[in-house]
Amino acid sequence: MTEVEERKRERIARRQVDKFAERRDQLAAAALQTLAELGFVNTSLRDIAQHSEFSHGVLHYYFADKSELITYCVRRYKAECVTRYDAIVATAAAADDLRAGFGATMAGTLRDDVTMHRLWYDLRNQSLFEEKFRGDVAEIDHSLERMIWRIVTRYAELSERDLVVTPAFAYAMLDGVFQHALLRHLSGDPAAAQDLDEHVQQVLPTLLA
């Protein structure tokens, strides 16, 4: 095989991989709403097919089972979340700006993406019982922990003070505050999002010396 033919084969192979990934993204986007509304345990691939334009056979071709689909969906969503918060870190010029922007963004995502957050906690809880989820959940958790650490370290820099916590502790603190607000919001508490904004802003200074 000539060098030109080899390059052509590589280009075709890359296009096939790109098309496969693009198709998986389309299927994940279509599945998200059904998964988020019904929850992991109550949803099958057939349920997702019935609520989307894709057949059960198509879903099963691109995803081996429901477990692979749900972890793919959550990974995709959480990757988008990380970039959203990175923008706050990049643009904040003062500690108070970062604290206010972080609190407002947390409150906004609680209001706008409540079903996706419920799906994430559903998956994380399920990993306590099913080992097959633990690797993916741990990887997503670590990416969120790193995101939180970028925020709090930048806040410390802008405040010109030292941090007195570890990345795991900072993540646990803010994740706990968020999950508590999520439960309140799902219970119909109209003040949950506003309180979350205020609580997040209260937590940040406590992480500093």
C-alpha positions in Angstrom: 0.0 0.0 0.0 1.3 3.4 -1.0 1.7 6.3 1.4 -1.2 8.2 -0.3 -3.5 5.2 0.1 -2.5 4.8 3.7 -3.4 8.4 4.5 -6.7 8.0 2.7 -7.5 5.0 4.8 -6.7 7.0 8.0 -8.9 9.8 6.9 -11.8 7.5 6.3 -11.3 5.8 9.6 -11.2 9.1 11.4 -14.5 10.2 9.7 -16.1 7.0 10.8 -15.0 7.5 14.4 -16.3 11.1 14.3 -19.6 10.1 12.9 -20.0 7.4 15.5 -19.2 9.9 18.3 -21.6 12.4 16.8 -24.4 9.9 16.6 -23.8 8.9 20.3 -24.1 12.6 21.2 -27.4 12.9 19.4 -28.8 9.8 21.1 -27.6 11.0 24.5 -29.2 14.4 24.0 -32.5 12.6 23.1 -32.3 10.3 26.1 -31.4 12.9 28.7 -34.9 14.2 29.3 -36.5 10.8 29.7 -33.7 9.6 32.0 -33.9 12.8 34.1 -37.7 12.7 34.4 -38.1 9.0 35.2 -34.8 8.3 37.0 -32.2 5.6 36.4 -34.0 2.7 38.0 -37.3 3.3 36.3 -36.0 3.8 32.8 -35.1 1.2 30.2 -33.7 1.6 26.7 -37.2 0.8 25.4 -38.7 3.6 27.4 -36.1 6.0 26.0 -36.9 4.8 22.4 -40.6 5.4 23.0 -40.0 9.0 24.0 -37.6 9.8 21.2 -37.3 9.6 17.4 -34.8 6.7 17.6 -35.7 3.0 17.7 -34.7 0.6 20.4 -32.4 -1.2 17.9 -30.6 2.0 17.1 -30.0 2.8 20.8 -28.8 -0.7 21.4 -26.4 -0.5 18.5 -24.6 2.6 19.9 -24.9 1.7 23.6 -24.5 -1.8 25.0 -27.0 -1.2 27.7 -28.8 1.5 29.8 -25.8 1.7 32.2 -23.5 2.8 29.4 -26.0 5.3 28.1 -26.6 7.0 31.4 -22.9 7.3 32.3 -22.3 8.8 28.8 -25.1 11.3 29.3 -23.9 12.4 32.8 -20.3 12.7 31.6 -21.4 14.9 28.7 -23.5 17.2 30.9 -20.9 17.5 33.7 -18.2 18.3 31.1 -20.3 21.3 30.1 -20.8 22.3 33.7 -17.0 22.4 34.2 -16.5 24.9 31.4 -19.3 27.1 32.7 -17.5 27.6 36.1 -14.1 27.9 34.5 -15.4 31.1 32.8 -16.1 32.6 36.2 -12.5 31.9 37.3 -11.1 33.4 34.1 -13.2 36.6 34.2 -13.4 37.5 38.0 -11.2 40.5 38.8 -11.8 40.6 42.5 -12.6 38.1 45.3 -16.1 39.5 45.8 -16.8 39.2 42.0 -15.8 35.6 42.0 -17.9 34.8 45.1 -21.0 36.5 43.8 -20.6 34.9 40.3 -20.1 31.5 41.7 -23.1 31.7 44.0 -25.3 33.1 41.3 -24.3 30.3 38.8 -24.9 27.6 41.4 -28.4 29.0 42.0 -29.0 29.3 38.3 -28.1 25.7 37.5 -30.2 24.5 40.4 -33.3 26.2 38.9 -32.5 25.4 35.2 -31.0 22.0 35.3 -32.7 20.4 38.3 -33.6 17.1 36.5 -30.0 16.6 35.4 -28.6 17.1 38.9 -31.2 14.6 40.2 -30.0 12.2 37.6 -26.4 12.6 38.7 -27.1 12.0 42.3 -29.2 9.0 41.3 -26.3 7.5 39.4 -23.9 8.3 42.3 -26.1 6.6 44.8 -26.5 3.6 42.5 -22.7 3.2 42.5 -22.9 2.3 46.2 -24.7 -0.8 45.2 -23.4 -1.6 41.7 -19.7 -1.8 41.2 -19.9 -1.3 37.4 -20.8 2.4 38.0 -18.0 3.2 40.5 -15.2 3.9 38.0 -17.2 6.3 36.0 -18.7 8.0 39.0 -15.3 8.4 40.6 -13.9 10.0 37.5 -16.8 12.4 37.2 -16.5 13.2 40.9 -12.8 13.9 40.5 -13.4 16.3 37.6 -16.0 18.2 39.7 -13.5 18.3 42.6 -10.8 19.7 40.4 -13.3 22.3 39.1 -14.2 23.4 42.7 -10.5 23.5 43.6 -9.8 25.9 40.7 -12.5 28.2 42.0 -11.4 28.2 45.6 -7.7 28.6 44.8 -8.5 31.6 42.6 -10.7 33.0 45.3 -7.8 32.6 47.8 -5.4 34.3 45.4 -7.8 37.2 44.9 -8.4 37.5 48.6 -4.6 37.3 49.2 -5.1 34.6 51.9 -4.1 31.0 52.2 -6.5 28.0 52.0 -6.8 25.8 55.1 -8.6 22.9 53.4 -7.9 20.1 51.0 -9.5 19.8 47.6 -11.6 16.9 48.8 -12.8 18.9 51.8 -13.7 21.9 49.8 -15.7 19.8 47.3 -17.5 17.9 50.0 -18.5 21.2 51.7 -20.0 22.7 48.5 -21.4 19.5 47.2 -23.3 19.0 50.5 -24.7 22.5 50.4 -25.8 22.0 46.8 -27.4 18.6 47.4 -29.3 20.0 50.4 -30.6 22.9 48.3 -31.6 20.4 45.5 -33.7 18.4 47.9 -35.4 21.6 49.1 -36.0 22.7 45.5 -37.5 19.3 44.5 -39.8 19.6 47.5 -41.2 22.8 46.2 -39.3 25.3 48.4 -39.3 28.6 46.5 -36.4 30.0 48.5 -34.0 27.1 47.9 -32.1 28.7 45.0 -31.7 32.0 46.7 -30.6 30.4 49.9 -28.1 28.3 47.9 -26.6 31.5 46.4 -26.2 33.0 49.9 -24.8 29.7 51.4 -22.2 29.3 48.7 -21.0 32.8 49.3 -20.8 32.1 53.0 -18.8 28.9 52.6 -16.0 30.3 50.5 -14.5 32.6 53.2 -14.6 29.7 55.7 -12.1 27.8 53.5 -9.4 30.5 54.0 -7.0 31.2 56.8 
